[in-house]
Amino acid sequence: MKVFEHSISGVLVILVMIVLGYILAERGWFNEKATKLIAKLVTQIALPCYMVVTILGKFTASDLEKMLPDLRFPIISMVILMAISFAIVKVFRIRKSHAGLFSSMFFNSNTVFVGLPINQALFGNDSIPYVLIYYMANTTIFWTLGTYLIQRDGGLKSKIDFKQALGKIFSPPLLGFLIGVLFVLLKVQLPVFINQDLNYIGSMTIPLSMLFIGISVSHAGLNHLALHKDNILVLLGRFLFAPVLMALLVIPADMPVLMKQVFILQSAMPVMTNAPVVANLYGADSDYAAVMVTETTLMSLVIVPILMLITQSI
């Protein structure tokens, strides 16, 4: 019972900030420009600082050697989910205009804006290194295979632009992670004032991320939510197929229990907030993507306590 209460409490911490963002957006505090500014602050300033200070505080060189091989679990999971999504597209005759976007949303998770704060709220700071390991795999696959599939929906000549993909993969958050790893390997000790600055700036990550989610829900419009066939299948992919598959992969593995729990939760996070942006860029159905971001985000607030309860038995 305590575990369930703890998980509910962790989700409520997150929910309050999301609701605040939603209410302020409904009252006209945030236009599209302000929303983009918040996203930039998180992804380009706060999160990279958060990555550096977290890696320096939580990793040792020997930890890195043990953990980095575990990247294979999220990668294997997402590749299998992608194959499942292709089969579902054919069996359930998903519209061609949605097929690539459907598959991308089926196998990619929102590991930063939702996954990071939820894992921290439920498991504390010890979970952050494992969150970042999952993030590395997730962001790489989204900006290569995921983006390629979305391009196909837009009727444009689809290809994996490796130059563009590398620019997206090696984004400020991942660079922050890699800089932190490099500092750990070189045993670099940052001056106290720089470390404190990184802490202060990095601490903006979670509240700003949650405000952003609330604003996004407001902009998508709750009146646009629906449970069509395509929507239900994405929900099943995110909250049933993904965590079950990840559990089957990691439970028998020789790895820390906390890493298993984090990987399972990360696999069951909502659709990436980048999906509507990429869909709009390539002429795919960005409205459908925005609705799925909203629906999966709201549903995650129900699913997470249940998963938290289940993972405690690992």
N, C-alpha and C positions, 0 to 999 in steps of 0.2 A: 504493500500500500504506500509506503514511503517513497518507493521508486516512482510510482505513478504520480504521487503528489509533486515530487521533484520535477518530473517531466512536464506536468501541467504548469507548474510555476515558471519553468524555463521558457515555455512557449508563451505564457502570459506576459513575461518581460518583453518578448519580441512583439507580441500582438499590440501592446499598448503603444509602442513607437510607430507601428504600422498604422494604427487607427489615428494617431496624431497627425501623421503625414497625410492620410486620407481626408481628415476633417479640414486641415489647413488648405489642402488643394481644392476642396469643395467650396471653400470660402474665398477662393481666388488669390491665395498667397503666392502660388507658383504657376507661372506660365511655362511654355515650352522651353524658353531660353533658360529660365531658372532651374528647370528640371535637368537640362543638359549640364548646367554648371555643377549641380550636386553630383551627377554621375562622374564628371571630370575630376572633381575634388576627391572623390572616393578612389577612383581607379588610377589616377595619375599622381596624386599627392599622398593622401592618408594611407591607402593600402600598401604602397611600396615601403613607406616608413614602418608600418606595422609588420611587414614581412621581415625587414632587416632586424629590427629589435627583437622580434620573436625568435628568429633563427639563432641569433647570438645568445639569447637567454635560455633556449631550450635544447639546442643541439650541441653535441661534441663531434669530433671527427669520426670516432668509432660509431656513434649513432647513425651518422650519414651512411657509412659503409653498410650498415645493417638494413637501413630503411629504404634506400633508393631502389634496390632490386624489387621491392614490393610494388613499384609502379606497374608491374605486369598485371596485377589483379584488376585495377580499374580499366586498363587497356583491353584485356581479354574480355571483361564484362561488356564494355561498350561495343566491341566488335561483334560479339554474339547477339547483343540487343539489336544491332544494326541489321544483322541477318534475319532476326525474328521480324523486325519491322518490314523488311522487304516481302517476307511471306505474307504478313498481314495485309499489306497494300494489295497484293494479288487476290488473296482469299476473300477479303471484304470489299474489293473493288473501290479502293480509295480513289477519289478523283485525281486525274493526272496533274491538275493545277495545284494539288495539295501534297502529292506523293513525297517529293523530296523534303519539303518542310515538315511533313508528318514524321518521316523517318528521323530527321535531325532532332526534333523535339522528343522523340521516343527514347533516344539513347544518350542525350546530353543533359547534364544537371546544372542547376544554378548553384555552383559551389562557393561563390563569393558573397553575393548580396544576401542570400538566405542561408546557405550552408555554413558559412563561417560564424555568424552570430548565433545560430541555433546550436551548433556544436559547442561553442564557448559557453553558452548559457546552461547547457545540459551537463557537459563534462569538464568545464573549466579550461584554463590555459594549457593544460597538459595535452589537450586534444589538437591544438593548433598545428603542430608539425605534421600530423597525419592528415589534417584537412589540406595542408599545402601540397603534400605528396599527391593526393587525389586531384587537386586543382591543376597540377602540372599535366597530368594525363588528359583531363577533361578539356582544358583550353586548347591543347595541341590538336585533339581530334575534332573539336568544333570548328576551328579556323582552317582546317584542311578538308576532311571528309564532309563535315556538317555543312560548311559553306558551299562546297561543290554541289551537294544535293539540293540546296535551296536555289542555287543558280539555275538548275534544270527546270524548276517550276516557272521561272520568269520568262522562258522562251528564248533566253540568250544562249549563245554558244558556251556551254559549260566546260570549264576546265579548272584544274587546281593551279592557281597562280602562286607558285612557291615563294616568289619575292614578296607578294602582298601577305601571304600566309605567315611567312617568317616575321614580318613586321607586326602582325597581330599576336602571334604566339609569344614573341619576345616583347610583350607589352610591359609597361611600368611595373605592374604587380609581379610578373614572373622575373623581371630583371631585379626587383627588390629581393625576391627569393634567392636568386643566383648570387647576388652580391653578398647576402647574408651567409650563404654556403661558402663562398670564397673566403670571407673573413674568418669563418670558423676553421676552415682548412689551414689558413695561414696564421691562425691564432692571433688575429688582430684584436686589440682592445681599444674601443672607442673612448675618447675623452668623456668625462661624466656629463658635461653640459650638452654634448651632441646626443648622447644616449637619452638624456631627459627630453630633449627636443623631439627626438624620434618617438618617444613614448607619448608625449603630449599630442603630437600631430597624428600619430597612428591611432590614438584613442577615439578620433572622430569617425573611424571606419564604420563601426557597428551602428551608432545612432543615425548617421547620414544614410547608410545602406537601408535601414528600416524606413526612414522617412521617404526615401526614393521609391521603395516598394509601395508604400501607401499612396504616394502621388501617382504612380503608374496605374494602380487599381482604379483611382479616381478618373484618370484620363481615359482608361479603357472603357469605363462605364459599366456599372453592375447590371444595367438593363440589357446589355448585350450578351450576358452569360447564358449559355444554353447547353443541353446535353444531347447533341447530335451524335451520330455514330462515330465520326472522326474524333470528336472531343472525348467521348467515353474511352475509346481505344488508346488515346494518348495518356489519359488518366491511369488506365490499367498498366500501360508501359512504365510510367513514372513510379507508381506506387505499389505495384504488384510484381510485375516481371523483373524490374531492376533490383529491388531489394532481395527478392527470393534468389535470383541468380547470384548476386554478390554473396549472400549468406552461404550458398552451396560452394562457392569458390574459397571463401576465407575461413569458414569454421574449421575445416580439417587442417588448415595451414599452420605452420609453426611461426606465429607472430603474436605480439602483445594483444591481449583481449581488448584494450582500448582502441587499438588500430582497427580490429575487426568491427567494433561497434561504430566507429567513425565512418569506415568505408561503407557499411550498410546504410547508415543514415545519409551519407553524401550521395549514394546511388539513387536515393528516393527523394531528392530535392526537386523543386519545381523546374519548369522549362526555363532555359537561360533568357535573361532579359535582353540579350543581344539578338535573339531570334527575330523579333519584329523589325529591328534596325536593319539587319542583313536582308530580310525579306523585302523591305521597302527599297533598299539599294538596288536589288536585282529584279525588281518588278514582280515579285511573288506576292502572295496574299498576306500582307502585313497585318491586316485587321484580324484574320484568323489567328496569327501568331500572338497578337496582343491579348486576345481573348483567352488563349491557352496559358499565357503567362499568368494572367489574373486567376483563372480557374485553378491551376495547379498550385499557385501561391496560397490561395485561400484553403484549398484541400489539404495542403501540407500541415496546416495548423491543427488539423484533426488527426492526420496520419502519424505525425511525429511522436506524440505521447504513446500511441499504440506500439510503434516500432521501438521506442525507448524501453517500454515494458518488456517486449519480446527479447531485445538484445541483452537485457540484464541476465537472462538465463544462459548466455553463452559461457 
